[in-house]
């Protein structure tokens, strides 16, 4: 079977424009993290590693080039062979999919690479080339020479953006996207130093996040689906200014990167968190690592498996946010009581206020609660009306005792409804009397005095 690289690139499930541009950066940074870990080891790579992203724009603000550098192990002979092999399996054990370079080619016309690596105890070599996956010998103009120790690592320059991919991006938005995508690395303390230079602006992402993120607790949960197993959940508070995608969300992650964001702000009324921050629930696990697709935009798993993970995450979030939700419930209970005091007829749907409030969504406002109660009253009255019509139309062949019992039950329901309506009428009459008294107090006009006095007299005899 022959392999069509360009066809492979065209079939990749990546949107165009800004998203494809961002994924080009994500793949380069991910490769850099892996190279740094291989050089320094798991215990030291986050402390000794450095990744730089340099963005240069043209005079008209369009993108001129991106340069991503790292101080990782470099493209030695083994890694160089892997670099020019599509869908290589060399990094499968650490989450590599072997397609990052194809994403670059989807967005940029020119990809230049320079890398320095160690060849022995004291020897270093440097390799440079232009990468073009559309041809068999994809390492165009390959040059090898002597390297310098303090230049160990790799630099990727992506330039000459394809016309259909051109998308504007600023320093603030780029930083926020990177914070969001690699958030699991940052909160785990396993991200090397990452600097973003955009023109004259230079930002240390890790230092920026450290002042805006508060990791509270972690827990491990056994998902009740045999194929999924255990997932790990981190509960985190973040500054809302970091990223809209981070604010009040559940993040399904794989291999240290965010794959899916699930907004839960409305579900748990998180805009009113007492600490003024946003909440983030970060989910990871071996199952998600194994099932993430090659573009890292979704999971190759059964819908039931992903839904089970989401349900576990929602339950964990609700437990963590218990104090906040209790505060919301107290406010909602007060709203329900106030609504029922003014509209007693709505009590038909509320047998017990505490039980009723537990069934409300935390996001429901006073207006939402009122709408729901009036809707339930309407449904109750419609159902009662249909029941009365049905018993009235019963023929002589119906069981007389059963028919009489039904009629007595309906009479009791109508009587209860009437009592509640009378109570509401009494409340409204009292309000009118209050208004009449207020107007009488300030009115000097005899005609108005007579008018409201007459109204009060009529009501008092109603």
N, C-alpha and C positions, 0 to 999 in steps of 0.2 A: 504494500500500500504506500502511495506517495503522500507526502505531507506538504500542504499548502499553508505556509506561514501567514501570508496576507489574508487568506480566508479565515485562518484561526483568529487573527486579530479582529477581523470584521465581525466575527460571530461572538465576540466577548460581550457579555451583558453589562456594558457600562454606558451610562448616558453621556451625551456630549457636553461641551461647554465647561462650566466651572467644576462640575462634579468629576469629570474625567481629568481635569487639571489637578484637582486636589488629590485624586487617587494616585496620580503620578508621584506627587510628593510623599504620600503615605507609603507607597511601595519602596521608595528610595530610603526613607527613614527606617522602615522596618528592616530592610537589608542591612542598614548601618548598625542597628541594634544587635542583630544576629552576629555581624562581623566583630563587633566590640566584645560581645560575650565570649565568642570563640577565642579571642586574643587574651582577655584578662581573666576569664573564668566567671562562674555565676556569683561567687562571693565578692568579687571586686569590680565587675564591669560597670555597675551603676555609679561607682565612686570615681573610676578612672577614665571612663568613656566620655567623649565629647563629639557632638553632632552639630554641624552648622548648616543653616539654610540661608542662602543669599538670593535675594530677588532684585533684579534690575529691570526697570521699565524704560520705555522710549519717551520721547518728549510729549507724545499724545496719550501717555498713561497706559498704552498697551504693553504687554509683557515682552521684554527683550530676551531674558534668559533666567533660568533657575539653576543654581549650583548647590548641590548637597554633598557635604564632606563628612568624613568620620575618621577616627584614629583606630579603626579595627584591624583585623588580621591582614587585610589586603587580598588582591586577586592573585594568589600564587597559582602554580600550574594546575592544581586540583580545582580550585575555584574558577579559574579561567575556562577550563573545559566545561564546567557546569554553566558558566555564564553564557556560552554560545550554544547550549543545548536547551531546546524548548521543552517545557514541562518536565524539567529534570526533577528527580526524586531525592536529590542529595539532602535537601533540608526538610524533608517530610517530618522527621522526628521532632523538629522544633517549629513546625507550622509553615514552612516554606512551601509554596505551590509551584514555583518555577515559571511564573507568568508575569512577574513585575515588569520585566524589560519590555514585554509586549504592550503593556499599558503605556509606557513611555512612547513607543512608536505610534500608538493610536493618536497621540496628542501633538508630538513634536516631530519635525523633519530631521533635526540634527541632534545626535546624542554622542557626546564626547566623554571618554573615560580616561582617567589617569590613576594608577594605583602603585603603591610601594609596599613591598612585603619582605619578610626576612627569609634568607636562603640558607642560613647556617648560624653558627654561634655569633659571628660578627659580620656576616654578609647581608647585603640588601640589594634588591633589584627593583627597577621601576618599569612598568608597562603602560603604554598609552595607545589608544586606537579610537576610531569612530565606529560606533555600532550601527549596523544596518541589517536587520533581520530578514529583509526581503531578498537577500542574496545568500548563496550557499556559504561563502566565506564571509561571515557577518562581521568579523573583526577587521574592519577596513584600515589599511595603513598601520598595521601592528608594529610597534617599535619597542624593543627591550633594551634596557641600559642599566647602569649602576644607580642604585638608590641610596638615600640618606636615612639614617635611623629615625630622626625626629620628624620625618615626613611619612612614616608608616600609616597606611590607611588608604582610603579611596575617595576620589572626587568625581562626581557625575555632573556634567553640564548639559542641561536640556534647553535647546534654543530653537529658533525658527518655528514658532507655533503655527500649526496648520490653520488655515483661514477659517474653516468651519468650526474650529474648537476655541476660537478667541473668546475669552471671558474675562471681564474686569474683576480684579480682586485687590483689596487694600490690606495694609499691614494689620489693622485691627481684626478684620474678618479672618484673615489667614491664621493669626495666632489663636483665635477662638476655635476655628475648625480643628487645628492641631491639638489644642487642649481637649476637645471633645473626643476626637478619634483615638488618641492614645491615653485617655484618662485612666484606664485600668493599670497601665504601667506606672503612672504618676502616683496613684494612691497606694500602690504596692511598694513604692520606694525603689522600683527597679528600672527607672528611666535614667539613662546617662544624661549629662548636662546637654541641654538642647537650646541652642541660640538661633533666633530668627532675625536676620538683618534685612530690612526693607528700606532701601535708600539710606538715609541717615539714621533711621530708627533701628535700634538693636535691643532685643528683648530676650532675657533668660527665662524660658517658659517654666522651668522647674521652680525657680525662685518666685516667679509671679504667682504660680499656683499655691505654693506653700503658705502664703499669707491669706489665701482665699478659700482653702479647703480644710475641713475638719472631719477626719475619719473617726466615727464614733464606736462602731463595733462590727464584728464579723460573726457569721454563723454558718454551719454546714447543715444542709437539709437533704433528706432522702426522698427523692421524688417517687411517688407511688406508681411508677411505670418502670417495669423491669429493665427495659432497654436504656433508660436514661441514667439511673443510679443516683449518685449524690451531686448536688450543686453547692457552690460556695457563694455566699451573699455578703457584701459589704454595705453598711449603712453609712452614708456620708452627707454632711451639710456643706454646701458651696455658696460662694457669693454669686448672686444672680447676674452680676455683670460679666462673668466669665463667658458664658455661652447660653443662648436660648435653648439649645438642644440638651444641655445638661440640667436645666432647671426643672425640678419636680418630675423626674422620669425614672423608669426602670430601664437599665441598659443591659441588653444581652450581648455578651462579649465573647471573643474567641482569640486565643493566642495573643492576649494583651491588647486587643483592639476592639472598639465598639462596632458591632454589626447591625444591631437594631435598637432603636429608642422607642419606648412606649410612654406616652404622656399620661400622667396620673394627677395632674394639678387639680382638675375639676372633681375627680372622684373623691379625693380626700381634702378638698378645700384648702390647698396648700399655700395659697396666696396670703393666708392669714397666720402663717407660722410665727410663733412668738419671737423667735430669735432673728427674724427679718431675713433669713437666708432661704435658700432652696434646698430641697431634699433630693438625693440621688441614691437609687438602689442598684448596685453593680452586681451582676450575676455572671459567674464563670464556672467552668467545670470541664472534665475530660470529654463528656459527650458533645458539648458545644464546640470544643477544639477540634474534635474529629469530624463533625458534621458541617462545618462552615464551608461555603462554596469557594471557588478559586478567586472570585473577585471580592470576596468578603463583604458581600451585600445581602446575604441571606444564608439559610441553612438547608442542607440537603437531608431533611428529616421529615418524618410524618407530621402532619398538622397536629395530630393528637399529642405527639411528644412535645412539640414546642408549646402548645396550649397548656400542657401539664406543668411545664417549667414556669410559664407566665403566671399560672394560678398560685404556684408555690411562692413566687416572688411577691405577688400581690398580698398574700396572707402574711408573709414576713414583714412587708412594708406596713401593713395595718397594725401588726403587733408592735413594731418599733414606734409607730406614730400614735400609740394608744393615748398618751396624755393629751396630745393635740386633738385627737378625735373626741375625747371626753369633754374637752372644753367646747368644741363645736356642738356636741350633743346637749350640753347645758343651755347654750344659746337657742338651739332649735326647740328645746322643751319649753323655754320661756315664750317663744313665738307661738307654739301650738296652744299653750294655755291662753295667751292673749287673744288669739283668733277665736277660740271656742267661747271665751267670755263675751266677745262681741257678737258672735254668730252661733248661738247654742244649737241651732238646727244641724250644724256640721258635726256635732258629737255622735251622730249616727254611725260614723266610720271609726270612732275612737273609743274602744272599750276601756283601754288603759293607756294613759299618756306615755308612761315610760316604755311600754312595749311598742307603742306606735312609733316613738322617736327612734328606737333601735333599728326599725325597718327603713328609716329614711336614709337617703344618700347624704353623706357629710357635706356635699356641695350644694344642697338645696337651701336657697335663701328663704326669707319670710314670705316673699311673694310666691315662690315656687310651692311652698307648703300650702298657702292659701288656695292656689289654683288647683292643687291636687285634691284638697278637701272638698272644694266646690264640685269638682268633677265626680268625685265619689258620691256626693249627695245627689247629683243629677242621675247617675247610674242607678242609685238606690230607688229614687222616685220613679224612674222609667220602668224598672223591674217590678215595682209594686203596682204600678198602673197596669202592666200587662197581666199580672197575677189576678187583679180585680176583674179585668175583662174576661180572663179565662174562666174564672169561677162563675161569673154572671152568665156565660154562654153554655155552661154545663147542661146537658140534657137530663131528662127524668131518669134515664137508665143509670146515672151515676150513683155511687154508694152514698146514701143520704147522710149517714153519720160522718163519713170522711169529708163530705162536702161541708157539713156544718162546722167541723173542726177547722177546716181551711178558712171558712168565713170568719170564725172567731179569732183565728190567728191574724188575719188581715185587718180586722177591726182593731185589734190591740196595736198593730204596727201603725195604722193610720192615726190612732189616738195618741201614741207616743210622738209621732211626727208633729201632730197638732200642738201638743204641749211645748215641744221645742220651738215651734214657730211663734207660739204665744209668748214664750220667754223672750225671744228675739224682738217681737213687737213691743214688749214692755221696755226693753233696753232702748229701742229707737224712740219711743214716746218720751222716755226720760231725757234723751239727748235733745229732743225738740223743746222740752220744757226748759232745759238749761239754756238753750239759745235764746228762747223768748225772754227769760229773766235777764240775760245779759243785755239784750237790746232795749228792754224796758228801763234798765238802769241808766243808759246813756241817751235815750231819746227824749227830746223836748217837744216834739210835734204831737199834738193831740190825736191826729189821724192815725199816726203810726202806733201810738199808745193803744188806741182802741183796737186796731187791727191785731196786734200781738196779744192783747189781753183777751180778745175773743178767741184767738187760736188756743190760748192756754185753757180757757173755759171749756171749749169743745173737747180738748184732749182729756181734761180731768173727768169729763162725763162719758168718755169713750168706753 
